[in-house]
Each structure stands twice: as structure tokens, then as C-alpha cells.
Amino acid sequence: MTFTKMNNMDNNIHSRSCVMIINFNKKESALIKNICGFIGIRDCIFLDKTNGNSLIKDILEGNISSDCEDGLNSKSIVFNNVPSVKINSFLDSLKKMRINRPLTAIVTETTVEWTLNNLIYNLMEERKSLSTGKEFNHKKN
């Protein structure tokens, strides 16, 4: 597992500037969409566990499949082509509104080729690794 400061990342893997909001209920999704609007992110993609087989690059292109029967339920937020200052503002807003921090990621050259399920699985394992202090290596599709 490697960590890179967001300010040092090239988060312009795909030209679409958006946030993927995954596995939130309607009330939570509306609140998160409002936070996005406050910080200037207008494009929100709402996904759930039925979209788990979709590749991240396909989701960004609008080609979302809903045929996954064993999708992961973890609440997640994935940013694509969003400046780090906006991501930090978003995360600060979540904290101010007392919303438990979901799994979060930025689309990278590697993850753009992953399925949504694989991305969420790796985020879950990263969080577990950080809390236990054990090393973790990402699993690819």
C-alpha cells in the first residue's frame, strides 16, 4: 500500500470532473449532493451495489451496468478530476455536518481499469489495514 499527498497527485485521469456517490440512501445522497454544490462540483454519479461489475472508466463514460448480484454495500465517495482543495473542503464539510467519513478515493491510472466492486474492496482493506497496522497490497481485477 502506498500513500501520496493529494496535492502531488495527477487526478486528471479522465476529463469528466465528478464525484461518484456510492451506496447512500436518498436523504444522505441529497445532503452529499448539496455539499458538492457548495464547493462547486456539479456532476454527481449515484451508484449502488448493483453497479459493482461496472469498470470505473465505463462509469465515467456513462456506461453503467446494473447486473451485479453480489455488490459491496460500503458507503464510498470517489472523486475524478477534482482539485485537491475541493476534496479537502468536501471532507471538512462532512465532518462539520457530523457525517461519518465514508470510504474515499481518487481515480488513478490503476483504479480507472478496476470494477467498482474491486475499488470498494480495496478501500475496505486499506481502512482495515490502517486500523490494525498490518500491511496490505492491492488486489487487481
ROSE-4610 file (N, C-alpha, C; in Angstrom, 1 decimal, always signed):
// ROSE-4610
residu = [M/M/M/T/T/T/F/F/F/T/T/T/K/K/K/M/M/M/N/N/N/N/N/N/M/M/M/D/D/D/N/N/N/N/N/N/I/I/I/H/H/H/S/S/S/R/R/R/S/S/S/C/C/C/V/V/V/M/M/M/I/I/I/I/I/I/N/N/N/F/F/F/N/N/N/K/K/K/K/K/K/E/E/E/S/S/S/A/A/A/L/L/L/I/I/I/K/K/K/N/N/N/I/I/I/C/C/C/G/G/G/F/F/F/I/I/I/G/G/G/I/I/I/R/R/R/D/D/D/C/C/C/I/I/I/F/F/F/L/L/L/D/D/D/K/K/K/T/T/T/N/N/N/G/G/G/N/N/N/S/S/S/L/L/L/I/I/I/K/K/K/D/D/D/I/I/I/L/L/L/E/E/E/G/G/G/N/N/N/I/I/I/S/S/S/S/S/S/D/D/D/C/C/C/E/E/E/D/D/D/G/G/G/L/L/L/N/N/N/S/S/S/K/K/K/S/S/S/I/I/I/V/V/V/F/F/F/N/N/N/N/N/N/V/V/V/P/P/P/S/S/S/V/V/V/K/K/K/I/I/I/N/N/N/S/S/S/F/F/F/L/L/L/D/D/D/S/S/S/L/L/L/K/K/K/K/K/K/M/M/M/R/R/R/I/I/I/N/N/N/R/R/R/P/P/P/L/L/L/T/T/T/A/A/A/I/I/I/V/V/V/T/T/T/E/E/E/T/T/T/T/T/T/V/V/V/E/E/E/W/W/W/T/T/T/L/L/L/N/N/N/N/N/N/L/L/L/I/I/I/Y/Y/Y/N/N/N/L/L/L/M/M/M/E/E/E/E/E/E/R/R/R/K/K/K/S/S/S/L/L/L/S/S/S/T/T/T/G/G/G/K/K/K/E/E/E/F/F/F/N/N/N/H/H/H/K/K/K/K/K/K/N/N/N]
num = [1/1/1/2/2/2/3/3/3/4/4/4/5/5/5/6/6/6/7/7/7/8/8/8/9/9/9/10/10/10/11/11/11/12/12/12/13/13/13/14/14/14/15/15/15/16/16/16/17/17/17/18/18/18/19/19/19/20/20/20/21/21/21/22/22/22/23/23/23/24/24/24/25/25/25/26/26/26/27/27/27/28/28/28/29/29/29/30/30/30/31/31/31/32/32/32/33/33/33/34/34/34/35/35/35/36/36/36/37/37/37/38/38/38/39/39/39/40/40/40/41/41/41/42/42/42/43/43/43/44/44/44/45/45/45/46/46/46/47/47/47/48/48/48/49/49/49/50/50/50/51/51/51/52/52/52/53/53/53/54/54/54/55/55/55/56/56/56/57/57/57/58/58/58/59/59/59/60/60/60/61/61/61/62/62/62/63/63/63/64/64/64/65/65/65/66/66/66/67/67/67/68/68/68/69/69/69/70/70/70/71/71/71/72/72/72/73/73/73/74/74/74/75/75/75/76/76/76/77/77/77/78/78/78/79/79/79/80/80/80/81/81/81/82/82/82/83/83/83/84/84/84/85/85/85/86/86/86/87/87/87/88/88/88/89/89/89/90/90/90/91/91/91/92/92/92/93/93/93/94/94/94/95/95/95/96/96/96/97/97/97/98/98/98/99/99/99/100/100/100/101/101/101/102/102/102/103/103/103/104/104/104/105/105/105/106/106/106/107/107/107/108/108/108/109/109/109/110/110/110/111/111/111/112/112/112/113/113/113/114/114/114/115/115/115/116/116/116/117/117/117/118/118/118/119/119/119/120/120/120/121/121/121/122/122/122/123/123/123/124/124/124/125/125/125/126/126/126/127/127/127/128/128/128/129/129/129/130/130/130/131/131/131/132/132/132/133/133/133/134/134/134/135/135/135/136/136/136/137/137/137/138/138/138/139/139/139/140/140/140/141/141/141]
x = [+0.8/+0.0/+0.9/+0.6/+1.3/+0.4/+0.9/+0.2/+0.9/+0.1/+0.7/-0.1/+0.5/-0.3/-1.1/-2.4/-3.3/-2.8/-2.1/-1.5/-0.5/+0.1/+1.1/+0.6/-0.7/-1.3/-1.8/-1.7/-2.3/-3.7/-4.7/-6.0/-6.8/-6.2/-6.8/-6.7/-7.2/-7.1/-8.1/-9.3/-10.4/-10.9/-11.3/-11.7/-12.9/-13.8/-15.0/-14.7/-15.1/-14.9/-16.2/-16.1/-17.3/-17.0/-18.1/-18.0/-18.9/-18.4/-19.3/-19.7/-21.0/-21.6/-22.2/-21.7/-22.0/-22.6/-23.7/-24.4/-25.0/-25.4/-26.0/-27.5/-28.3/-29.7/-30.1/-31.4/-31.8/-31.5/-31.8/-31.6/-30.1/-29.2/-27.8/-27.3/-27.7/-27.3/-27.6/-28.8/-29.2/-28.3/-28.0/-27.1/-25.7/-25.2/-23.8/-23.8/-24.9/-25.0/-25.0/-25.7/-25.6/-24.2/-23.5/-22.1/-21.3/-21.5/-20.8/-21.1/-22.4/-22.8/-22.1/-22.0/-21.4/-19.9/-19.3/-17.8/-17.6/-18.7/-18.5/-18.4/-18.8/-18.8/-20.3/-20.6/-22.0/-22.3/-21.3/-21.6/-21.4/-22.6/-22.6/-23.2/-22.5/-22.9/-23.4/-24.6/-25.2/-25.1/-24.5/-24.3/-24.7/-24.9/-25.2/-24.6/-24.8/-24.2/-24.5/-25.6/-26.0/-25.0/-24.3/-23.4/-21.9/-21.7/-20.4/-19.6/-20.2/-19.4/-19.0/-19.4/-19.0/-17.6/-16.8/-15.5/-15.6/-14.6/-14.6/-14.6/-13.8/-13.7/-15.1/-15.8/-17.1/-18.1/-18.1/-18.9/-18.7/-17.4/-17.1/-17.6/-17.8/-18.3/-19.8/-20.4/-21.9/-22.4/-21.5/-21.9/-21.9/-23.0/-23.1/-24.0/-23.5/-24.3/-24.9/-26.1/-26.8/-27.1/-26.2/-26.4/-25.6/-25.1/-24.3/-25.2/-25.0/-25.9/-25.1/-23.8/-23.1/-22.2/-22.8/-22.1/-21.8/-20.8/-20.4/-21.3/-21.6/-22.5/-21.9/-20.6/-19.9/-20.1/-20.5/-20.7/-19.3/-19.3/-18.0/-18.2/-17.1/-17.1/-15.8/-16.0/-14.8/-14.8/-13.7/-13.5/-12.8/-13.2/-12.4/-12.3/-11.0/-10.6/-11.2/-11.0/-11.5/-10.2/-10.0/-8.8/-8.8/-7.6/-7.4/-8.0/-8.0/-8.6/-10.1/-10.8/-12.2/-12.5/-11.6/-11.7/-11.6/-10.6/-10.4/-11.6/-12.2/-13.4/-14.5/-14.7/-15.7/-15.6/-14.4/-14.2/-14.4/-14.0/-14.2/-15.7/-16.5/-17.9/-18.6/-18.1/-18.7/-18.5/-17.3/-17.0/-17.9/-18.1/-18.9/-20.3/-20.8/-22.2/-22.3/-21.3/-21.2/-21.7/-21.2/-21.5/-20.2/-20.5/-19.3/-18.6/-17.3/-16.5/-16.6/-17.1/-17.2/-15.8/-15.7/-14.5/-14.3/-13.1/-12.9/-11.7/-11.8/-10.7/-10.7/-9.6/-9.5/-9.1/-9.8/-9.5/-8.0/-7.3/-5.9/-5.8/-4.6/-4.3/-4.6/-4.4/-4.6/-6.1/-6.7/-8.1/-9.1/-8.8/-9.7/-10.0/-9.2/-9.4/-10.0/-10.3/-10.9/-12.5/-13.1/-14.6/-14.8/-16.1/-16.5/-16.3/-16.7/-16.5/-15.1/-14.2/-12.8/-12.2/-12.7/-12.2/-12.7/-14.0/-14.6/-13.9/-13.7/-13.0/-11.6/-10.9/-9.5/-9.6/-10.6/-10.7/-11.1/-11.9/-12.3/-11.0/-10.2/-9.0/-8.0/-7.9/-7.0/-7.4/-8.6/-9.1/-8.8/-9.1/-8.8/-7.3/-6.5/-5.0/-4.5/-5.1/-4.7/-5.1/-6.2/-6.7/-5.9/-5.4/-4.7/-3.2/-2.7/-1.3/-0.6/-1.5/-0.9/-0.8/+0.2/+0.5/-0.6/-0.8/-1.9/-1.4/-1.6/-1.2/-2.5/-2.7/-4.0/-4.1/-5.4/-5.7/-6.3/-5.8/-6.3/-7.4/-8.2/-9.2/-8.7]
y = [-1.2/+0.0/+1.2/+2.2/+3.4/+4.6/+5.6/+6.9/+8.0/+8.9/+10.0/+11.2/+12.3/+13.5/+13.9/+14.3/+14.7/+15.8/+16.7/+17.9/+17.4/+16.3/+15.8/+14.8/+14.6/+13.6/+14.2/+13.5/+13.9/+13.2/+14.0/+13.4/+13.7/+13.9/+14.2/+13.0/+11.9/+10.6/+10.6/+11.1/+11.2/+12.7/+13.2/+14.7/+15.0/+14.0/+14.3/+14.7/+15.9/+16.3/+16.0/+14.9/+14.5/+13.8/+13.4/+12.7/+11.5/+10.3/+9.1/+8.9/+8.9/+8.7/+7.3/+6.5/+5.0/+4.5/+3.9/+3.1/+4.0/+5.2/+6.1/+6.1/+6.3/+6.4/+7.7/+7.9/+9.2/+10.4/+10.4/+11.5/+11.9/+10.9/+11.1/+11.6/+11.0/+11.4/+12.8/+13.3/+14.7/+15.6/+15.2/+16.0/+16.1/+15.0/+14.9/+15.8/+15.7/+16.5/+17.9/+18.3/+19.7/+20.2/+19.3/+19.7/+19.8/+18.9/+19.1/+20.4/+20.8/+22.0/+23.2/+23.2/+24.3/+24.5/+23.4/+23.6/+23.6/+23.6/+23.8/+22.6/+21.4/+20.2/+19.9/+20.0/+19.9/+18.5/+17.7/+16.4/+15.3/+14.7/+13.6/+12.4/+11.3/+10.0/+9.1/+8.8/+8.0/+6.5/+5.7/+4.3/+3.5/+2.2/+1.3/-0.1/-1.0/-2.3/-3.0/-2.7/-3.4/-2.9/-1.9/-1.4/-1.9/-2.8/-3.3/-3.9/-4.4/-5.0/-4.0/-2.7/-1.7/-1.3/-1.1/-0.5/+0.9/+1.5/+2.9/+3.7/+3.3/+4.1/+4.1/+3.0/+2.9/+3.8/+3.8/+4.7/+6.2/+6.5/+7.9/+8.3/+7.2/+7.4/+7.3/+7.0/+6.9/+5.5/+4.5/+3.1/+2.3/+2.4/+1.8/+0.6/-0.6/-1.8/-1.9/-2.6/-2.8/-4.3/-5.1/-6.5/-7.3/-6.6/-7.2/-7.7/-9.0/-9.6/-9.7/-9.5/-9.7/-8.4/-7.2/-6.0/-5.7/-4.9/-4.5/-3.3/-3.3/-2.3/-1.0/-1.0/+0.1/+1.4/+2.4/+3.8/+4.3/+4.9/+5.3/+6.6/+7.4/+8.6/+8.5/+8.6/+8.6/+9.8/+10.5/+11.8/+11.5/+12.2/+12.2/+13.6/+13.9/+15.2/+16.4/+16.2/+17.3/+17.8/+19.1/+19.6/+19.3/+19.1/+18.6/+19.6/+20.9/+21.9/+21.7/+21.3/+21.0/+19.7/+18.7/+17.4/+17.7/+18.5/+18.8/+19.6/+20.5/+21.2/+20.3/+19.3/+18.4/+17.5/+17.0/+16.2/+17.0/+18.3/+19.1/+19.4/+19.5/+19.7/+18.5/+17.3/+16.1/+16.1/+16.4/+16.4/+17.5/+18.6/+19.7/+19.3/+18.5/+18.0/+16.7/+16.3/+15.1/+13.8/+13.8/+12.6/+11.7/+10.4/+9.5/+9.5/+9.5/+9.6/+8.2/+8.3/+7.1/+6.7/+5.6/+5.3/+6.3/+6.8/+7.8/+7.5/+7.9/+7.6/+8.6/+8.7/+9.5/+8.5/+8.7/+7.8/+8.0/+6.9/+6.9/+6.1/+6.1/+5.3/+3.9/+3.4/+2.0/+1.7/+2.5/+2.2/+2.5/+3.3/+3.6/+2.3/+1.3/+0.0/-1.1/-0.7/-1.6/-1.6/-2.6/-2.6/-1.8/-1.3/-0.6/-1.5/-2.8/-3.7/-3.8/-4.0/-4.1/-2.8/-1.7/-0.4/-0.4/-0.7/-0.6/-1.7/-2.9/-3.9/-3.4/-2.9/-2.4/-1.2/-0.4/+0.7/+0.1/-0.9/-1.5/-2.2/-2.8/-3.5/-2.4/-1.3/-0.2/+0.3/+0.5/+1.0/+0.1/-1.2/-2.3/-2.3/-2.2/-2.2/-1.0/+0.1/+1.3/+1.2/+0.6/+0.4/-0.7/-1.7/-2.8/-2.6/-1.8/-1.6/-2.7/-3.5/-4.6/-4.1/-4.6/-4.3/-4.8/-4.1/-4.5/-4.2/-5.2/-5.0/-5.0/-4.1/-4.0/-5.2/-5.7/-6.8/-6.1/-6.6/-6.1/-7.1/-6.6/-7.4/-8.8]
z = [+0.0/+0.0/+0.0/-0.8/-0.9/-0.7/-0.1/+0.1/-0.6/-1.2/-1.9/-1.5/-1.2/-0.8/-2.0/-1.7/-2.8/-3.6/-3.0/-3.8/-4.8/-4.6/-5.5/-6.6/-6.5/-7.5/-8.7/-9.8/-11.1/-11.1/-10.7/-10.6/-11.9/-13.0/-14.3/-15.2/-14.7/-15.5/-16.6/-16.3/-17.3/-17.2/-18.3/-18.3/-17.5/-17.2/-16.5/-15.1/-14.7/-13.3/-12.5/-11.6/-11.0/-9.6/-8.9/-7.7/-7.9/-7.6/-7.5/-6.1/-5.9/-4.6/-4.5/-3.7/-3.8/-2.5/-2.6/-1.5/-0.4/-0.7/+0.2/+0.0/+1.0/+0.9/+0.3/-0.1/-0.8/+0.1/+1.3/+2.2/+2.3/+2.5/+2.6/+1.2/+0.1/-1.2/-1.5/-1.1/-1.3/-0.5/+0.7/+1.6/+0.9/+0.5/-0.2/-1.5/-2.2/-3.4/-3.1/-2.0/-1.6/-1.2/-0.5/-0.2/-1.4/-2.4/-3.7/-4.3/-4.3/-4.9/-4.2/-2.9/-2.2/-2.6/-2.9/-3.2/-4.7/-5.5/-7.0/-7.8/-7.3/-8.0/-8.4/-9.7/-10.2/-10.6/-11.0/-11.6/-10.6/-10.2/-9.2/-9.9/-9.7/-10.2/-9.1/-9.0/-7.9/-8.3/-7.5/-7.7/-6.5/-6.7/-5.6/-5.9/-5.0/-5.1/-6.4/-7.1/-8.3/-9.5/-9.3/-10.3/-10.1/-9.2/-8.8/-9.9/-11.0/-12.1/-13.1/-13.0/-13.9/-13.7/-14.8/-14.7/-14.4/-13.7/-13.3/-14.6/-15.6/-16.8/-17.6/-17.5/-18.1/-17.4/-16.0/-15.3/-15.7/-15.8/-16.2/-17.6/-18.4/-19.8/-19.8/-18.7/-18.7/-19.0/-19.1/-19.4/-18.1/-17.4/-16.1/-16.2/-15.8/-15.8/-14.4/-14.3/-13.1/-12.9/-13.3/-13.2/-12.1/-11.2/-10.2/-9.0/-8.7/-7.7/-6.4/-6.4/-5.1/-4.9/-5.1/-4.9/-3.4/-3.2/-1.8/-1.4/-0.1/+0.4/+1.1/+1.1/+1.9/+1.2/+2.1/+1.6/+1.1/-0.1/-0.6/-1.5/-1.5/-2.4/-3.2/-4.5/-5.4/-6.3/-6.2/-6.9/-8.2/-9.3/-10.5/-11.1/-11.3/-11.9/-11.1/-9.7/-8.8/-8.1/-8.1/-7.4/-5.9/-5.4/-4.0/-3.0/-3.3/-2.4/-2.3/-3.4/-3.3/-2.5/-2.7/-2.0/-0.5/-0.1/+1.3/+1.9/+1.1/+1.5/+1.7/+0.8/+0.9/+2.2/+2.4/+3.6/+4.9/+4.9/+6.1/+6.3/+5.2/+5.3/+5.9/+5.5/+6.0/+7.5/+8.0/+9.4/+10.1/+9.6/+10.2/+10.3/+9.4/+9.4/+10.2/+10.8/+11.6/+10.8/+9.6/+8.8/+8.9/+9.3/+9.4/+8.1/+8.1/+6.9/+6.1/+4.9/+4.1/+3.6/+2.9/+2.2/+1.1/+0.9/-0.1/-1.0/-2.3/-3.2/-4.3/-5.0/-6.2/-7.3/-8.5/-9.6/-10.0/-10.2/-10.6/-11.9/-12.5/-13.7/-13.5/-12.3/-11.9/-11.7/-10.8/-10.5/-11.6/-12.6/-13.7/-14.4/-14.3/-15.0/-14.1/-12.9/-11.9/-12.0/-11.5/-11.3/-10.1/-9.9/-8.7/-7.5/-7.6/-6.5/-6.1/-7.0/-6.7/-6.0/-6.5/-5.8/-4.4/-4.2/-2.8/-1.9/-2.5/-1.7/-1.2/-2.1/-1.8/-0.8/-0.9/+0.1/+1.5/+1.5/+2.8/+3.4/+2.6/+3.1/+3.5/+2.8/+3.3/+4.6/+4.8/+6.1/+7.2/+6.9/+7.9/+8.2/+7.2/+7.4/+8.2/+8.0/+8.7/+10.2/+10.5/+11.9/+12.6/+11.9/+12.6/+12.5/+11.6/+11.4/+10.6/+9.9/+9.1/+7.7/+7.0/+5.6/+4.7/+3.6/+2.7/+1.3/+0.3/-1.1/-1.9/-2.7/-3.5/-4.4/-4.5/-5.4/-6.7/-7.8/-9.0/-9.5/-10.5/-11.0/-11.5]
